[in-house]
Amino acid sequence: MIADRTKVGRRELLRYGSLAAAGVAVRGLFGGSLRAQTPPGAGTIVDAAWDFDGSGTYPFAHDVDGTKSEVSFVTTHQWDQPGTYFPTCLIHSHVDGDAKATSRRLPNLASARVVVT
Protein backbone atom coordinates (compact mmCIF):
# COMPACT_ATOMS: atom_id res chain seq x y z
CA MET A 1 0.00 0.00 0.00
CA ILE A 2 1.31 3.44 -0.87
CA ALA A 3 0.45 6.19 1.57
CA ASP A 4 0.75 9.92 0.97
CA ARG A 5 3.25 11.17 3.52
CA THR A 6 3.22 14.93 3.54
CA LYS A 7 3.05 18.07 1.45
CA VAL A 8 5.13 21.22 1.71
CA GLY A 9 3.36 24.17 0.18
CA ARG A 10 1.58 22.44 -2.68
CA ARG A 11 4.32 20.00 -3.62
CA GLU A 12 4.16 16.43 -2.48
CA LEU A 13 7.52 15.24 -1.20
CA LEU A 14 7.45 11.49 -1.11
CA ARG A 15 5.32 8.40 -1.03
CA TYR A 16 6.38 5.36 0.90
CA GLY A 17 5.15 1.86 1.53
CA SER A 18 3.98 1.16 5.05
CA LEU A 19 6.29 -0.65 7.41
CA ALA A 20 4.26 -3.12 9.44
CA ALA A 21 4.50 -3.91 13.14
CA ALA A 22 6.55 -6.98 13.95
CA GLY A 23 7.52 -9.22 16.83
CA VAL A 24 10.93 -10.87 17.13
CA ALA A 25 12.92 -12.71 19.79
CA VAL A 26 16.10 -11.27 21.31
CA ARG A 27 18.85 -11.83 18.76
CA GLY A 28 16.10 -12.73 16.30
CA LEU A 29 16.31 -11.11 12.91
CA PHE A 30 14.04 -8.21 11.94
CA GLY A 31 13.56 -7.79 8.21
CA GLY A 32 12.29 -4.42 7.03
CA SER A 33 11.44 -3.39 3.51
CA LEU A 34 10.61 0.02 2.16
CA ARG A 35 9.51 1.42 -1.17
CA ALA A 36 9.85 5.16 -1.76
CA GLN A 37 9.02 7.31 -4.75
CA THR A 38 8.79 10.94 -5.70
CA PRO A 39 5.96 12.30 -7.85
CA PRO A 40 6.69 12.86 -11.56
CA GLY A 41 8.90 15.91 -12.07
CA ALA A 42 9.63 16.31 -8.36
CA GLY A 43 13.22 15.04 -8.33
CA THR A 44 14.83 11.80 -7.24
CA ILE A 45 15.76 9.87 -4.10
CA VAL A 46 19.26 10.92 -2.97
CA ASP A 47 19.63 9.25 0.45
CA ALA A 48 18.15 6.41 2.49
CA ALA A 49 19.35 5.59 6.01
CA TRP A 50 18.08 3.55 8.99
CA ASP A 51 17.96 4.31 12.72
CA PHE A 52 17.32 1.08 14.66
CA ASP A 53 17.74 2.32 18.26
CA GLY A 54 15.91 5.65 18.28
CA SER A 55 19.12 7.67 18.67
CA GLY A 56 18.47 9.73 15.54
CA THR A 57 21.93 8.92 14.16
CA TYR A 58 20.89 6.77 11.15
CA PRO A 59 24.14 4.73 11.07
CA PHE A 60 23.15 2.32 8.28
CA ALA A 61 22.70 3.81 4.80
CA HIS A 62 21.84 2.28 1.45
CA ASP A 63 23.88 3.15 -1.63
CA VAL A 64 21.82 5.76 -3.50
CA ASP A 65 23.19 7.68 -6.49
CA GLY A 66 20.33 10.15 -7.01
CA THR A 67 19.28 8.87 -10.44
CA LYS A 68 16.00 7.12 -9.50
CA SER A 69 12.64 8.55 -8.54
CA GLU A 70 11.54 5.19 -7.13
CA VAL A 71 13.60 2.85 -4.94
CA SER A 72 13.03 -0.31 -2.89
CA PHE A 73 15.18 -1.44 0.02
CA VAL A 74 15.35 -4.47 2.27
CA THR A 75 17.37 -4.46 5.46
CA THR A 76 17.79 -6.65 8.54
CA HIS A 77 18.72 -5.92 12.15
CA GLN A 78 19.17 -7.73 15.47
CA TRP A 79 18.53 -6.33 18.94
CA ASP A 80 20.40 -7.63 22.00
CA GLN A 81 17.83 -6.57 24.61
CA PRO A 82 14.08 -7.10 24.92
CA GLY A 83 11.92 -4.02 24.46
CA THR A 84 9.83 -2.06 22.00
CA TYR A 85 11.77 -0.46 19.16
CA PHE A 86 10.79 1.80 16.29
CA PRO A 87 13.22 1.24 13.41
CA THR A 88 12.96 4.26 11.13
CA CYS A 89 14.08 4.88 7.58
CA LEU A 90 14.94 8.46 6.67
CA ILE A 91 14.63 9.20 2.94
CA HIS A 92 15.83 12.38 1.28
CA SER A 93 14.82 13.52 -2.18
CA HIS A 94 16.24 16.42 -4.17
CA VAL A 95 14.54 18.23 -7.04
CA ASP A 96 17.75 18.17 -9.12
CA GLY A 97 18.78 14.66 -8.06
CA ASP A 98 21.99 15.96 -6.48
CA ALA A 99 23.05 13.23 -4.02
CA LYS A 100 25.92 15.38 -2.70
CA ALA A 101 23.79 18.45 -2.01
CA THR A 102 23.65 19.71 1.58
CA SER A 103 20.71 22.05 0.99
CA ARG A 104 17.29 21.73 -0.67
CA ARG A 105 17.05 18.09 0.48
CA LEU A 106 13.48 17.05 1.27
CA PRO A 107 13.30 14.57 4.20
CA ASN A 108 10.64 11.97 4.92
CA LEU A 109 10.34 9.16 7.46
CA ALA A 110 8.79 5.71 7.64
CA SER A 111 8.90 3.59 10.78
CA ALA A 112 7.57 0.37 12.28
CA ARG A 113 6.92 -0.85 15.81
CA VAL A 114 8.96 -3.93 16.71
CA VAL A 115 8.49 -5.79 20.00
CA VAL A 116 11.55 -7.82 21.00
CA THR A 117 10.84 -10.53 23.61
FENVENZI-V387262 format. One record per backbone hydrogen bond with DSSP energy under -0.5 kcal/mol. CO is the residue of the C=O (numbers start at 1). NH is the residue of the N-H. If there is no record, write none. Layout:
co=(CO:CO)
nh=(NH:NH)
//
This chain:
co=(1:3:6:7:8:10:11:14:14:15:16:18:22:24:25:28:28:30:30:32:34:35:36:37:39:44:45:47:48:49:50:51:59:60:62:68:69:71:73:75:77:79:83:83:85:87:88:88:89:89:90:91:92:92:93:94:94:97:98:104:105:106:108:110:112:113:114:114:115:115:116)
nh=(18:16:13:9:11:12:8:5:6:37:3:20:115:117:28:30:79:32:77:75:73:17:71:15:42:94:66:92:62:90:60:88:61:50:64:45:38:36:34:32:30:27:85:116:114:112:51:90:91:110:49:108:46:47:106:44:97:99:101:95:107:93:91:89:114:22:85:116:24:117:83)
//
